[in-house]
Each structure stands twice: as structure tokens, then as C-alpha cells.
Amino acid sequence: MQYKKVVGLVVLVALAVGGYRAVQVAGTLVLPTTDEDVEAIVASANAQNEESYYRPQRTPLEIQQPNPLNNVFFGDLHIHTNASVDAYLFGNRFDMDTAYQVAKGRSVVLRTGERVELTRPLDFAALTDHAEGFGRRLACLDPSKSEEAQEVCDKFARASLITFLELRNRGPQRDLTVFNNDSATERKYAASTWQLVLDSAERNYEPGKFTTFAGYEYSPVLPDRGKHHRNIIFRSLDTPKYAVSSFDAASEIDLWKELESTCTNECEFLTIPHNLNKTWGLAFSGKTIDGATYTEDDWKLRERSGPLVEMFQIKGNSECSVAFGAGDEECGYEQFFPECEEEGQTSCIYPTSMMRDGLQIGLALEDQIGINPLKVGLIGSTDTHNSNPGDTEEWDYRGATTFASSPAKRRFKSTRFVGT
């Protein structure tokens, strides 16, 4: 790459991320733009010796017989396909059906040239693409779209982490504006993608063998790449007519109220927060993304709507931190943020971002309001953006962001940008 291009790239990165590790991450922000670039990445993957490590035997999925003591099933409830704008920008072109097929054990080759295949197929899966991006590609085909929308569409056409950062940096702005500045048109586009989600879940459901759950991700963002995200999972295909995004619901309270009002009849839902470690203290603070304090009714709404928490995934550990006096060494596992030193800081951990502290807060709330809204089940998921559910085996881990975590990128010094 020419010197001027490198300098320009570093300047753009500095503007996008406030100068934070700009020079270090500049190399990871260059994604392939030509067939020759892609061929070079594939050649790098092909140069790897795939026989140099232990490869366990693949185990076919065996249908378990009914058990009065219950059976154990394994699945993934946090999966992104090419329907997520960020995954698409990183180079993922695998659709929803392909993701479900990978979960069932199908072998596929990523655009990086690397093969992914589960040793054991999953029992269940939910695709959770970002609802804020639903309908974007359809909207880009609309000749009546605004000039602002056209600029965004032009960016979608170029796979770039810089584009991702530019688009993401608009997220913390409140109030959010919809893509075409036309909520009715936006809803029409978004509903079309939601129908694709439902159709794919129905096509890939195999009763007694493989269970699909309709779902999506509600993805409001915070400054400095923080997030206050939740996955919404439905028990059946009896769902609302549209996915409630952060364009529809400014805060989690608004989300739960909107879901309760639209998820009627046989419809049942649950919401699962993730990346508590990147909420900058909001997770268990009792405050919304806009700073409003939870009321007693809000806590009760949370208790009804959020029975699970995703405690581990590719972006780290949200269980505990040695910074807050935890004595067991496991609390240093996958914990890459320092302790916050004062209120209002970002890119650091507050006690109210850790699950163990959340459990204590829940017990205190039970004394105050008579219920424990934080008595939750704990799960781990992938948050893969490669359409490869459950692909977590260390011996064969291919990253989670296509070209942004290709073989060459993984050999580059690790940064926090390989993950979204």
C-alpha cells in the first residue's frame, strides 16, 4: 500500500475511534476490494497445514428419547448472517439458510478460503441479525430514496471496517433517525426482512431433531463502541408483524412495552442482554440508556421479559473481574477492559457491568420491592458474524468476522476491532 494511502487510512481511523490505537489497528481495517485481494487471502488460508493439529472424529446428531429427568441440548442463540449490515460489510455472504445448515453439520468454505464444520451438530439455533439493518438492501434498490440514503447505500457496496465505524458512530445520537427519514417506508422494508427470518426458521425446523427459533437483535449503541444490546427470541412463529428495533424503542423499557403490546395471543418472547462488559455500567445500574431511573413497574417488566443473560461470548467475560475483589483467578479470564476510575468513563468496567454484582443487586431489590428481577439463567453464545453457529472449537477456530478475522488478520497483533 502506498505511503499516502496508509497516512490517509490512519487519519480516518483516528477520526472514527478518537485516536485510540489508531496506528495499531490501521492494518486490520483494510479489507479486500478486488478479486486479487480475495485470492491472496485464500492463498494464505490454503498455505496453512490443516493436518498439523488434532482433528476429532465428527459425531452425528443422535435423537434423544424422552427423559423424565430432562435431556441436555446444545445450541446457539446469537448468530449473524449476511442480513446483518456489519457482517455484510466484513465480507459475509452466507444467508440464513446456510447458517442453519452449518448448525446441522454441513461443511462450508468461508470467503477467506477456510472450511468450517462442527464436530457435533447443534440441537437448536436462533438467527439474531441486527433489526436496525432490516430492509437496508431492499431500500437501496428504491429509486425514490433520499440523497442521504444513497450515500449510505454506496458505502454498503464497499466492504470496509472504516465504513462500519462511520455508520456505527452515528448510533449514539439521540433521537435516532430512520434510514429514509420515512418511518412508514422503513417499516415496510424492515417487515420484508423479518418475513425472511420467519420463512427460514420454518424451512429449517426438523421436529424432534433440530429446533429453530425466530429471533433478532435489538442493537442501540453507546459512545466509544459500547453497546446495550439484547437478543429477542420467540417461542414459535406466532410473532409480531415486525421486529422492534431501536428506531421503534429508544430504551429497553420501551422495547419490553412494545413487545408486550405486539406479542399477543399465542406469541411468547424472551430478551437476552449480552456484552454487559461493554455497557459502561448500564447493565445492572437501574437506569435506561437515556438516564431515566427504573421504577418498580420497570423492574417487574424486566423480570417478566428477561429470564436469561448471555454471560460469555467472543467479546469477553461479563461474569466478574478481579478489579472488584473477586478472589478466583477465573475472573481474569477474557477480561480486557480496566476498572473505571470515576463516573462517566467509557471503555472500562463498572461493578454494575458484571453478572456476579447483578445477582447481588437482585437480592437487594427483592428486599425492597418483593421480587428479584435479576434471578436469571446464564448462557454462553458465539455472536458469530460468519453464519457459523456453534463454531467454537479452539483447534479449528476461524474467527467470527470473515475478512476482518482472516488468517493474516489473526496473525496480526490482536486488537479489539476483530469483533463487533
LUMZASE-810426 format. One record per atom (N, C-alpha, C): residue in three letters; x, y, z. Coordinates in steps of 0.05 Angstrom, whole numbers, plus 5000, padded with zeros to 4 digits. Layout:
N
ALAXYZ;...
//
This chain:
420
MET501749765000;MET500050005000;MET501850255000;GLN501150454984;GLN502750694982;GLN502650855008;TYR504851005013;TYR505051155038;TYR502751345042;LYS501951495022;LYS499751685025;LYS497151545032;LYS496651305021;LYS494251165028;LYS494351075057;VAL496650985066;VAL496950905094;VAL496451135113;VAL497551375107;VAL497151605124;VAL494251685124;GLY492951685100;GLY490151745099;GLY488451555115;LEU489151305114;LEU487651105129;LEU487951155159;VAL490351205168;VAL490751255197;VAL489251495206;VAL489151705190;VAL487551945197;VAL484651875199;LEU483551725180;LEU480751645182;LEU480151485207;VAL481951305213;VAL481651135237;VAL481651315262;ALA483551505262;ALA483751675286;ALA481151835289;LEU480051935267;LEU477452085269;LEU475251895278;ALA475251655269;ALA473051475275;ALA473051375303;VAL475451325314;VAL475651205341;VAL477051375361;GLY477251635355;GLY478351815375;GLY481351785378;GLY482751675358;GLY485551645360;GLY486451395375;TYR484551245386;TYR485151025403;TYR486550795387;ARG489050745393;ARG490550535380;ARG490350555350;ALA490150795339;ALA489650825310;ALA491750695293;VAL494250745300;VAL496450635283;VAL496450335285;GLN495950225309;GLN496049935312;GLN493849795296;VAL491449905296;VAL489249765283;VAL488949835254;ALA490550025243;ALA490150105216;ALA490349865197;GLY492249685202;GLY492549455184;GLY490149275184;THR488649265206;THR486349085207;THR483949205193;LEU483949465186;LEU481649595175;LEU481649575144;VAL483749465133;VAL483949435104;VAL482649175096;LEU480449175083;LEU479048935074;LEU479348915044;PRO479248675033;PRO479648635004;PRO477548784988;THR478548914967;THR476649064949;THR476748954920;THR478548774914;THR478748664887;THR478848354889;ASP478448234866;ASP478647934865;ASP481447854872;GLU483448014864;GLU486247944870;GLU486747944900;ASP485548144914;ASP485748154943;ASP484647904956;VAL482247824947;VAL480947584958;VAL482647334953;GLU483747314928;GLU485347084921;GLU487847064939;ALA488947294946;ALA491347294964;ALA490647184992;ILE488247265001;ILE487347165028;ILE486846865026;VAL485546775005;VAL485046485002;VAL487646335000;ALA489646444986;ALA492246314984;ALA493546285011;SER493246495028;SER494346485055;SER493046255071;ALA490346235068;ALA488946015082;ALA489845745071;ASN490145715045;ASN490945465034;ASN493845385042;ALA495445575049;ALA498145525058;ALA498345405086;GLN496145425100;GLN496145305127;GLN496145005126;ASN497544875144;ASN497644585145;ASN495344485162;GLU493144405150;GLU490744325164;GLU491144055178;GLU493243915172;GLU493743655185;GLU495643685209;SER496443925216;SER498443955237;SER497243965265;TYR494643945267;TYR493343945293;TYR491343715295;TYR490543655319;TYR488743435324;TYR485943505314;ARG484743325299;ARG482043365289;ARG480343125299;PRO478643175318;PRO476942965329;PRO474942855309;GLN474042615314;GLN472042495297;GLN469442645298;ARG468142685276;ARG465542805276;ARG463442615288;THR461742725304;THR459742565318;THR457042635306;PRO455642445294;PRO452942515283;PRO451042575306;LEU449042735300;LEU447042805319;LEU445142565324;GLU444942485349;GLU443142275356;GLU440642385370;ILE438342305361;ILE435842395373;ILE435542275400;GLN435142445420;GLN434842345448;GLN431942265453;GLN431642055468;GLN429041965475;GLN428042125499;PRO425342155502;PRO424242305524;PRO425442195551;ASN426042385568;ASN427342325594;ASN425842465616;PRO424642325635;PRO423142465657;PRO424942645674;LEU427542605673;LEU429442765687;LEU430642985670;ASN429643015645;ASN430443215626;ASN432943135611;ASN433143215586;ASN435543185570;ASN437143445568;VAL439643415560;VAL441243655556;VAL441543705526;PHE440943945518;PHE441144015489;PHE443044255486;PHE444444265463;PHE446444465458;PHE445644635433;GLY445944895436;GLY445245065413;GLY446645335415;ASP445845515398;ASP446945785396;ASP444745985392;LEU444446175409;LEU442346375408;LEU443346655400;HIS445746665388;HIS446746925379;HIS448446895354;ILE447146925331;ILE448346855305;ILE447747075285;HIS449747165271;HIS449247365250;HIS449847255222;THR448247325203;THR448547245175;THR449047495158;ASN448947455132;ASN449347685114;ASN447047885116;ALA444947825131;ALA442748015135;ALA443448235155;SER445648195170;SER446648405188;SER448548585172;VAL448148845174;VAL449749025159;VAL452648995165;ASP453448975191;ASP456248955197;ASP457448695186;ALA456048475189;ALA457148225178;ALA457548245148;TYR455648375134;TYR455848405105;TYR458348575098;LEU458748795113;LEU461048965108;LEU463648815113;PHE463748625132;PHE466148475137;PHE466648265116;GLY464748225098;GLY465148035077;GLY463447785078;ASN461747755097;ASN460047515099;ASN457847525078;ARG457647315062;ARG455547295042;ARG453847045046;PHE454146915068;PHE452446675074;PHE449746765085;ASP447646655074;ASP444946745082;ASP443946575105;MET441346625112;MET440146495136;MET440046195133;ASP439246095110;ASP439045805106;ASP441745675109;THR443845805099;THR446545695101;THR447345675131;ALA446745875146;ALA447345875175;ALA446045635189;TYR443545595183;TYR442145365195;TYR443345095186;GLN444145085161;GLN445444835151;GLN448044785165;VAL449644995170;VAL452144955185;VAL451544855213;ALA449444965226;ALA448644865252;ALA447944575252;LYS446844475229;LYS446044195226;LYS448444015219;GLY450744135214;GLY453143975208;GLY454243995181;ARG453044165164;ARG454144205137;ARG456844335137;SER458644245119;SER461244365116;SER461144585095;VAL462144825101;VAL462245045082;VAL465045175082;VAL465645315061;VAL468145455059;VAL467645755060;LEU468845885079;LEU468646175082;LEU469946315058;ARG469246565054;ARG470546715032;ARG473546755036;THR474446705061;THR477346715067;THR478746465057;GLY477246265048;GLY478446015039;GLY478545795060;GLU477745855085;GLU477845665107;GLU475145515109;ARG475345265115;ARG473045085118;ARG472045085147;VAL469445095151;VAL468345075177;VAL466344835177;GLU466544685199;GLU464844445202;GLU464744375231;LEU462344345242;LEU462044275270;LEU462743985275;THR464143925297;THR464643645304;THR462043505311;ARG460343655325;ARG457643545332;ARG455543755324;PRO453643685308;PRO451443875300;PRO450043975325;LEU448744205323;LEU447244325345;LEU444444205346;ASP443244235369;ASP440444155373;ASP438544375366;PHE439444625370;PHE437644855365;PHE439245105358;ALA438045295345;ALA439345545338;ALA437345765333;ALA438246015338;ALA436646245332;ALA438446445317;LEU437546535294;LEU439046745279;LEU438147015290;THR440147185298;THR439547435311;THR440847665297;ASP440047715272;ASP441147935257;ASP440048195268;HIS441748415265;HIS441048675276;HIS438548785262;ALA436448835278;ALA433948935267;ALA434249205255;GLU436149365265;GLU436549635255;GLU437349635225;GLY438349415216;GLY439149395188;GLY437249245170;PHE434949155182;PHE433049015166;PHE431949195143;GLY431949075119;GLY430849225096;GLY432749405082;ARG435249425092;ARG437049615080;ARG437649565051;ARG438249315045;ARG438849255017;ARG436449294998;LEU434049235008;LEU431649284992;LEU431249584988;ALA431749735010;ALA431450025008;ALA433450144988;CYS435750034986;CYS437750144968;CYS437050104939;LEU435149924934;LEU434149894906;LEU431950084899;ASP430950234919;ASP428650414914;ASP429650674900;PRO428750724876;PRO429750964862;PRO428851224875;SER426951224893;SER426051464906;SER427451524932;LYS429551374938;LYS430951424964;LYS432251694964;SER432751794988;SER433852064992;SER436852064985;GLU438052304982;GLU440952324977;GLU442552205000;GLU441552265024;GLU442952155048;GLU442951845047;ALA440651735040;ALA440451445038;ALA442251335016;GLN442451484994;GLN444251394972;GLN447151384981;GLU447951574998;GLU450751575008;GLU451251325025;VAL449251255041;VAL449551015058;VAL449650765040;CYS447950755020;CYS447850525002;CYS450550494988;ASP451750714980;ASP454350704967;ASP456450574985;LYS456250635011;LYS458150525030;LYS457750225033;PHE455250135032;PHE454649845034;PHE456049685012;ALA456349814989;ALA457449674966;ALA460449624969;ARG461749754989;ARG464649714993;ARG465149595020;ALA466249355020;ALA466849225046;ALA469049365060;SER468549485083;SER470449645097;SER469849675126;LEU471749625143;LEU471349675172;LEU471149975178;ILE472450135161;ILE472150425165;ILE469250505160;THR468050395139;THR465150455134;THR463550365158;PHE464150125169;PHE462750035192;PHE462950235216;LEU465350325221;LEU465850515243;LEU464350775238;GLU464450875213;GLU463051125206;GLU460051095212;LEU458850875202;LEU455950835206;LEU455350795236;ARG457150645250;ARG456550595278;ARG456750845295;ASN458551025287;ASN458951265303;ASN456451445302;ARG454651395284;ARG452151545283;ARG450151445304;GLY450651195313;GLY448751065331;GLY448251195357;PRO450251305372;PRO449751425398;PRO448051675396;GLN447651785372;GLN446052025370;GLN443151975378;ARG441952135395;ARG439252105404;ARG437752365397;ASP435352355385;ASP433852115378;ASP434952005351;LEU434451745348;LEU435351615324;LEU433551695300;THR434651715277;THR433051755253;THR433151515235;VAL430951455222;VAL430951215205;VAL432251275179;PHE432851055165;PHE434451055141;PHE433551255120;ASN430951255114;ASN429951425093;ASN428451665104;ASN428751715131;ASN427251925144;ASN424251895138;ASP423351655136;ASP420551595130;ASP419851335144;SER418651355168;SER418251125185;SER416450915172;ALA414451005157;ALA412550815144;ALA414050645123;THR415650785106;THR417150635086;THR419250455099;GLU420550555120;GLU422550395134;GLU421250145145;ARG418850175157;ARG417549935169;ARG416849735147;LYS416149825123;LYS415449645101;LYS417949485093;TYR420249625090;TYR422749485083;TYR423449285105;ALA423449375130;ALA424249205153;ALA422448965155;ALA419848995151;ALA418048775153;ALA418648555132;SER419748635109;SER420348445089;SER422648265098;THR424648375112;THR426848215122;THR425948035145;TRP424148145162;TRP423147985184;TRP421647735174;GLN420247775151;GLN418847545139;GLN420847335130;LEU423147425119;LEU425247235111;LEU426247075135;VAL426447205158;VAL427347075182;VAL425346855189;LEU422846915189;LEU420746725196;LEU420646485176;ASP420946555151;ASP420846345130;ASP423146155133;SER425546265138;SER427946095140;SER427745915165;ALA426746025187;ALA426345865211;ALA424445635206;GLU422245685191;GLU420345475185;GLU421545265167;ARG423045345146;ARG424145155127;ARG426144965141;ASN427545065160;ASN429744905171;ASN429044765197;TYR426644795206;TYR425744655230;TYR425244355224;GLU426444185241;GLU426043895238;GLU425043795265;PRO422443765268;PRO421343685294;PRO422743435306;GLY423543455331;GLY424843235345;GLY427743205339;LYS428743365320;LYS431643335312;LYS433143605314;PHE431943805302;PHE433244075302;PHE431144285305;THR431444455325;THR429544665331;THR430544935323;THR428945085308;THR429645355301;THR427845545317;PHE429045775325;PHE427545985339;PHE427646235322;ALA425446365317;ALA425446625304;ALA426546825324;GLY428346995315;GLY429447195333;GLY430947415318;TYR431847615333;TYR433447835321;TYR434847975344;GLU436548165337;GLU437948315357;GLU437048605357;TYR436448705381;TYR435848985386;TYR438449115394;SER439349315378;SER442149405380;SER442649705382;PRO441649835404;PRO442450105408;PRO445350125417;VAL446750325408;VAL449650335414;VAL450250565433;LEU452650545446;LEU453550735464;LEU456150865453;PRO457051085464;PRO459551205455;PRO461951015458;ASP463951055442;ASP466450905444;ASP466050605441;ARG464450535422;ARG463950255415;ARG462550095437;GLY461250235456;GLY459650095476;GLY457050005464;LYS455549845479;LYS453049735468;LYS451249665492;HIS448649665486;HIS446649595505;HIS444649415491;HIS445649195480;HIS444249025461;HIS442748795475;ARG440648705462;ARG439148475471;ARG438248305448;ASN438348045451;ASN437147865431;ASN434347805439;ILE432547805420;ILE429647745425;ILE429047485412;ILE428147295428;ILE427647025418;ILE424646965422;PHE423346855401;PHE420546785403;PHE420246485404;ARG418246395420;ARG417746115424;ARG416745965399;SER415246115382;SER414145995358;SER414146195336;LEU412946135314;LEU412746325292;LEU410346505295;ASP408946485317;ASP406846685324;ASP408246925336;THR408947115320;THR410547345328;THR409247605320;PRO410347835330;PRO409348095319;PRO409948115289;LYS408648305276;LYS408948335247;LYS411548455239;TYR412948575259;TYR415548695253;TYR417348665277;ALA419948685272;ALA421948675293;ALA422348945306;VAL421948965332;VAL422149225345;VAL425149295348;SER426049505334;SER428849585334;SER429149835352;SER431549935353;SER432050175369;SER430850425355;PHE430050395330;PHE428550615317;PHE425750635328;ASP424650395337;ASP421950385348;ASP421950435378;ALA423950335392;ALA424050345421;ALA426750465430;ALA426650695441;ALA429150835448;ALA430650705471;SER429250575490;SER430550455513;SER429550165516;GLU430850015534;GLU429949745539;GLU427049735550;ILE426349935566;ILE423649955577;ILE421649975554;ASP422250155535;ASP420550185511;ASP420349925495;LEU422649785493;LEU422749525479;LEU420849325491;TRP421049295518;TRP419349095531;TRP416349165529;LYS415749425532;LYS412949505529;LYS411849455501;GLU413549525481;GLU412649475453;GLU412349185448;LEU414149015458;LEU413848725454;LEU411348625467;GLU410748715492;GLU408448615506;GLU405848695491;SER405948925478;SER403449025465;SER403048895438;THR405248795425;THR405048685398;THR405248385398;CYS406448265419;CYS406647975421;CYS404247865436;THR402147815421;THR399547745434;THR398647465425;ASN396347385436;ASN395247115430;ASN397146895439;GLU398046735420;GLU399946515427;GLU402846595427;CYS403346845421;CYS406146945420;CYS407446955447;GLU409846855449;GLU411446875474;GLU414346955466;PHE415547125483;PHE418247215477;PHE419947225502;LEU422547235498;LEU424347305520;LEU426647475508;THR427847635525;THR430047805515;THR432547735531;ILE434847735517;ILE437347645529;ILE439447865525;PRO440248005546;PRO442348205543;PRO445048065539;HIS446848195526;HIS449548085522;HIS451648315524;ASN454148235526;ASN456348425529;ASN455748635550;LEU455048535574;LEU454748715597;LEU457348865601;ASN459648735595;ASN462248855599;ASN462649105581;LYS460949145561;LYS461249385544;LYS458849575546;THR457349555569;THR455149735573;THR455949985589;TRP458550005596;TRP459550225612;TRP457950275637;GLY457250045650;GLY455850055676;GLY452850045675;LEU451650055651;LEU448750075649;LEU447349805656;ALA448649585652;ALA447249325653;ALA445549285678;PHE446649345701;PHE445149295726;PHE444849555743;SER445049785729;SER445150045743;SER442350135752;GLY440250015740;GLY437550115746;GLY436950375731;LYS438450425710;LYS437950665693;LYS437850575664;THR436250725648;THR435950655620;THR438250785604;ILE438350725578;ILE440450835561;ILE440351145560;ASP438051255566;ASP437751545566;ASP437851665594;GLY438551505614;GLY439051615641;GLY436651615659;ALA434251515650;ALA431951505667;ALA432251285688;THR431351335713;THR431551135734;THR429250935732;TYR429850675735;TYR427850475735;TYR425750525757;THR423250495751;THR421150485772;THR420750195780;GLU419150165801;GLU418449895810;GLU417149735787;ASP415349865772;ASP414049735750;ASP416049655728;ASP418049825724;ASP420149755704;ASP421649505712;TRP422349485738;TRP423749245747;TRP421948995743;LYS419349025748;LYS417548795745;LYS417348725715;LEU417348925698;LEU417348875669;LEU419848725661;ARG422148805672;ARG424648675666;ARG424548375675;GLU423448335698;GLU423248065709;GLU421547885691;ARG419447995679;ARG417747835661;ARG419147785634;SER420747975625;SER421747975598;SER424547865595;GLY426147855616;GLY428947785613;GLY429947565631;PRO429047315627;PRO429847105645;PRO432646985641;LEU434047075620;LEU436746975614;LEU438647205610;VAL441247155614;VAL443447335608;VAL445647185594;GLU446547295572;GLU448847185558;GLU451447285571;MET452747105586;MET454947195603;MET457747175589;PHE457946995570;PHE460446965555;PHE459946955525;GLN461747075510;GLN461647055480;GLN464247165470;ILE464447205443;ILE467047275431;ILE468247535441;LYS466547715452;LYS467547975461;LYS467947975492;GLY468547745503;GLY469447735530;GLY467647635552;ASN468547675576;ASN467347565601;ASN465747785614;SER463247715620;SER461547905635;SER460647795662;GLU462247595672;GLU461547475697;GLU462647635721;CYS465247685720;CYS466547805743;CYS469247925734;SER470448075752;SER473048195746;SER474748195772;VAL477248135770;VAL479048145794;VAL479248435803;ALA478548625787;ALA478748905795;ALA476848975818;PHE474748815821;PHE472748865842;PHE472948675865;GLY475348555870;GLY475848395893;GLY475148105891;ALA474448015867;ALA473947725863;ALA476447565868;GLY476247355885;GLY478647215892;GLY479446995874;ASP477646895857;ASP478346675839;ASP479646775813;GLU481646635805;GLU483246725782;GLU481646715756;GLU479446565755;GLU477746555731;GLU476646825724;CYS476547005744;CYS475347275738;CYS477247445722;GLY479647345717;GLY481447485699;GLY481347385670;TYR479547185666;TYR479347055640;TYR477847225620;GLU478947275597;GLU477647435576;GLU476647695586;GLN478147825603;GLN477248085614;GLN479348295605;PHE478648435583;PHE480648605571;PHE480248905576;PHE478148975592;PHE477749255600;PHE478849305628;PRO479949545633;PRO480849605660;PRO478449695677;GLU478949725703;GLU476849825721;GLU476450125716;CYS473950225716;CYS473450505714;CYS474350645739;GLU475550885736;GLU476551025759;GLU474651235769;GLU472851325752;GLU470851525761;GLU468351505744;GLU466151625754;GLU463651615739;GLU463851745712;GLY462451645693;GLY462351765667;GLY464451665647;GLN466351495657;GLN468351395639;GLN467251175621;THR468451135598;THR467750925580;THR470250755575;SER469850535560;SER472050345554;SER473250235579;CYS471550195599;CYS472550075625;CYS470149935638;ILE470749805660;ILE468649635673;ILE467849765700;TYR465149775703;TYR463949845729;TYR462949585742;PRO462649585768;PRO461449345781;PRO458649275769;THR457149485761;THR454449435750;THR454449325722;SER456949255712;SER457149115686;SER457648825689;MET458048725714;MET458748455719;MET456448295731;MET456048045721;MET453847885728;MET453747815758;ARG456047765770;ARG456047705799;ARG454947935815;ASP455748175807;ASP454648415821;ASP451748445816;GLY450848375791;GLY448048385785;GLY446348195802;LEU447447965808;LEU446047775826;LEU445647895854;GLN447648035864;GLN447448155890;GLN445448385889;ILE445448535868;ILE443448755865;ILE440648645864;GLY440248415851;GLY437648285850;GLY436648205878;LEU438448105895;LEU437648025922;LEU436848275938;ALA438248495934;ALA437548745948;ALA434848845939;LEU434348825913;LEU431748915902;LEU429448745913;GLU429948495917;GLU427848315928;GLU426948415955;ASP428848515971;ASP428148625998;ASP426548875995;GLN427049035974;GLN425749295970;GLN423049275957;ILE422749105936;ILE420249105921;ILE418848835921;GLY419948645934;GLY418548385937;GLY419048185915;ILE420448255894;ILE421248065873;ILE424148105866;ASN425447905855;ASN428147915846;ASN428147915816;PRO428348155803;PRO428348165774;PRO430848065761;LEU432948015777;LEU435547925766;LEU436147635773;LYS434047485780;LYS434347195784;LYS434147065756;VAL436447025744;VAL436546955715;VAL438146705711;GLY437646585688;GLY439346365678;GLY441646485662;LEU443846335660;LEU446246435647;LEU446946265623;ILE447646395601;ILE448346245577;ILE450946355565;GLY452146205548;GLY454346295531;GLY453446265502;SER454146445485;SER453546435456;SER455946525440;THR455846515414;THR458146585398;THR458146885390;ASP455946995381;ASP455847255368;ASP457447245343;THR457547015330;THR458946995305;THR457747175283;HIS459347295267;HIS458447445243;HIS459247305217;ASN459747045220;ASN460546875197;ASN458446685188;SER456046695199;SER453946495194;SER454846215201;ASN456446185222;ASN457445915230;ASN456745865260;PRO454145805265;PRO453245765293;PRO454845545307;GLY455445595333;GLY456745395350;GLY459545325343;ASP460845475325;ASP463545415316;ASP465545535335;THR466045395358;THR467645505379;THR470045325386;GLU470445115372;GLU472644925379;GLU475345065374;GLU476945065395;GLU479545205394;GLU481345105373;TRP481344845369;TRP483144715349;TRP482544805321;ASP480144915316;ASP479244965289;ASP477845245288;TYR478645425305;TYR477145685306;TYR478045865283;ARG476045955267;ARG476546105243;ARG475846405246;GLY475546495270;GLY474746775274;GLY471746805271;ALA470847055273;ALA467947095272;ALA467147325254;THR469047435239;THR468247675223;THR469447665195;THR469447425183;THR470247385155;THR472947515150;PHE473047715132;PHE475647825124;PHE477047975147;ALA475448075166;ALA476648215189;ALA477948025208;SER477547765205;SER478947575222;SER479947345205;SER480947415181;SER482147215163;SER484747125175;PRO486046915163;PRO488546815174;PRO490647025179;ALA491047195159;ALA493047405161;ALA492347605184;LYS489847665187;LYS488947855208;LYS489347725235;ARG488947465238;ARG489247335264;ARG492147325271;ARG493947325251;ARG496847325258;ARG497747605265;PHE496347805255;PHE496948085263;PHE496448115293;LYS497848295306;LYS497548325335;LYS494648375341;SER493548225360;SER490748235366;SER489848515374;THR487448585365;THR486248845372;THR483348795379;ARG482148995391;ARG479348975399;ARG477549015375;PHE478649065352;PHE476949115329;PHE476148855314;VAL477448635321;VAL476648385309;VAL474348275326;GLY472048365322;GLY469648315338;GLY467948565336;THR465248535338;THR463548755332;THR461648805355;
//
